[in-house]
Each structure stands twice: as structure tokens, then as C-alpha cells.
Amino acid sequence: MVAVRRNLLRTRLSLAAYQHLRTAARTAATWEGIQRADALKVLKAAADGYADQRQDRRSPLPTAHRG
């Protein structure tokens, strides 16, 4: 079940997917090890990508036209 939840987190990045992985890994007694660290890396990479994407979408500030 942990592998299924881990794959789900990687394909559908969401808080719910993270929470489901955490629950499954805790049940399997594997959360405090590599599972948690890997899940946090996935979320951080997604957050960094989201921030970069948002930055790219911003249009430059209009400059004052003096004429």
C-alpha cells in the first residue's frame, strides 16, 4: 500500500496524497525513515516548480510613459 500511495503522491501532488502516504507508511512503520524524507522532497520540488511557474507568468510592471 505504501508504494501505491508514494506513486500517487508523485503523479497527483496534493496535500491529500501526502496525508494518505503518511498514514500508509505509519501503519507499515516506515514513515520516520526514508519515506518521510522522500515525500518531503517531492513536495518541496513541486512547491519550487509552482513558485517558478508563478514567477514566469507575471508580466513586467508597466513603465510610465512620458511623452
Phi and psi restraints in degrees (value plus and minus 20) as a CYANA .aco file:
   2 VAL   PHI     -82.7   -42.7
   2 VAL   PSI     -62.4   -22.4
   3 ALA   PHI     -82.4   -42.4
   3 ALA   PSI     -60.1   -20.1
   4 VAL   PHI     -82.8   -42.8
   4 VAL   PSI     -66.5   -26.5
   5 ARG   PHI     -85.8   -45.8
   5 ARG   PSI     -57.4   -17.4
   6 ARG   PHI     -84.0   -44.0
   6 ARG   PSI     -64.4   -24.4
   7 ASN   PHI     -84.9   -44.9
   7 ASN   PSI     -57.8   -17.8
   8 LEU   PHI     -82.5   -42.5
   8 LEU   PSI     -61.7   -21.7
   9 LEU   PHI     -81.4   -41.4
   9 LEU   PSI     -61.0   -21.0
  10 ARG   PHI     -89.7   -49.7
  10 ARG   PSI     -49.0    -9.0
  11 THR   PHI    -114.9   -74.9
  11 THR   PSI     -48.5    -8.5
  12 ARG   PHI    -150.2  -110.2
  12 ARG   PSI      62.3   102.3
  13 LEU   PHI     -86.2   -46.2
  13 LEU   PSI      95.0   135.0
  14 SER   PHI    -180.6  -140.6
  14 SER   PSI     141.7   181.7
  15 LEU   PHI     -82.7   -42.7
  15 LEU   PSI     -60.3   -20.3
  16 ALA   PHI     -81.1   -41.1
  16 ALA   PSI     -63.2   -23.2
  17 ALA   PHI     -82.7   -42.7
  17 ALA   PSI     -60.7   -20.7
  18 TYR   PHI     -82.1   -42.1
  18 TYR   PSI     -65.4   -25.4
  19 GLN   PHI     -85.0   -45.0
  19 GLN   PSI     -58.3   -18.3
  20 HIS   PHI     -85.6   -45.6
  20 HIS   PSI     -61.1   -21.1
  21 LEU   PHI     -82.6   -42.6
  21 LEU   PSI     -65.0   -25.0
  22 ARG   PHI     -79.5   -39.5
  22 ARG   PSI     -64.8   -24.8
  23 THR   PHI     -82.5   -42.5
  23 THR   PSI     -66.3   -26.3
  24 ALA   PHI     -83.8   -43.8
  24 ALA   PSI     -62.1   -22.1
  25 ALA   PHI     -89.2   -49.2
  25 ALA   PSI     -57.2   -17.2
  26 ARG   PHI     -84.2   -44.2
  26 ARG   PSI     -61.2   -21.2
  27 THR   PHI     -81.0   -41.0
  27 THR   PSI     -57.5   -17.5
  28 ALA   PHI    -105.9   -65.9
  28 ALA   PSI     -18.0    22.0
  29 ALA   PHI      38.8    78.8
  29 ALA   PSI      18.0    58.0
  30 THR   PHI    -142.2  -102.2
  30 THR   PSI     -14.1    25.9
  31 TRP   PHI     -89.7   -49.7
  31 TRP   PSI     -61.1   -21.1
  32 GLU   PHI     -92.8   -52.8
  32 GLU   PSI     -25.8    14.2
  33 GLY   PHI    -117.8   -77.8
  33 GLY   PSI    -149.6  -109.6
  34 ILE   PHI     -89.6   -49.6
  34 ILE   PSI     -47.9    -7.9
  35 GLN   PHI     -77.2   -37.2
  35 GLN   PSI     -68.5   -28.5
  36 ARG   PHI     -84.7   -44.7
  36 ARG   PSI     -66.2   -26.2
  37 ALA   PHI     -81.1   -41.1
  37 ALA   PSI     -64.2   -24.2
  38 ASP   PHI     -85.2   -45.2
  38 ASP   PSI     -61.2   -21.2
  39 ALA   PHI     -83.0   -43.0
  39 ALA   PSI     -61.0   -21.0
  40 LEU   PHI     -87.4   -47.4
  40 LEU   PSI     -55.1   -15.1
  41 LYS   PHI     -83.0   -43.0
  41 LYS   PSI     -62.0   -22.0
  42 VAL   PHI     -82.1   -42.1
  42 VAL   PSI     -66.2   -26.2
  43 LEU   PHI     -85.1   -45.1
  43 LEU   PSI     -60.8   -20.8
  44 LYS   PHI     -85.0   -45.0
  44 LYS   PSI     -62.5   -22.5
  45 ALA   PHI     -82.5   -42.5
  45 ALA   PSI     -60.3   -20.3
  46 ALA   PHI     -85.2   -45.2
  46 ALA   PSI     -61.6   -21.6
  47 ALA   PHI     -86.0   -46.0
  47 ALA   PSI     -61.1   -21.1
  48 ASP   PHI     -83.3   -43.3
  48 ASP   PSI     -62.1   -22.1
  49 GLY   PHI     -84.2   -44.2
  49 GLY   PSI     -59.1   -19.1
  50 TYR   PHI     -84.7   -44.7
  50 TYR   PSI     -63.2   -23.2
  51 ALA   PHI     -83.5   -43.5
  51 ALA   PSI     -61.3   -21.3
  52 ASP   PHI     -84.0   -44.0
  52 ASP   PSI     -61.7   -21.7
  53 GLN   PHI     -83.3   -43.3
  53 GLN   PSI     -63.5   -23.5
  54 ARG   PHI     -83.3   -43.3
  54 ARG   PSI     -59.0   -19.0
  55 GLN   PHI     -84.6   -44.6
  55 GLN   PSI     -60.2   -20.2
  56 ASP   PHI     -86.7   -46.7
  56 ASP   PSI     -49.4    -9.4
  57 ARG   PHI     -98.3   -58.3
  57 ARG   PSI     -39.0     1.0
  58 ARG   PHI     -88.4   -48.4
  58 ARG   PSI     113.6   153.6
  59 SER   PHI    -107.0   -67.0
  59 SER   PSI     132.5   172.5
  60 PRO   PHI     -82.8   -42.8
  60 PRO   PSI     130.4   170.4
  61 LEU   PHI     -84.8   -44.8
  61 LEU   PSI     117.9   157.9
  62 PRO   PHI     -86.2   -46.2
  62 PRO   PSI     122.3   162.3
  63 THR   PHI    -114.0   -74.0
  63 THR   PSI     129.3   169.3
  64 ALA   PHI     -88.0   -48.0
  64 ALA   PSI     112.9   152.9
  65 HIS   PHI    -111.6   -71.6
  65 HIS   PSI     101.8   141.8
  66 ARG   PHI    -133.4   -93.4
  66 ARG   PSI     103.8   143.8
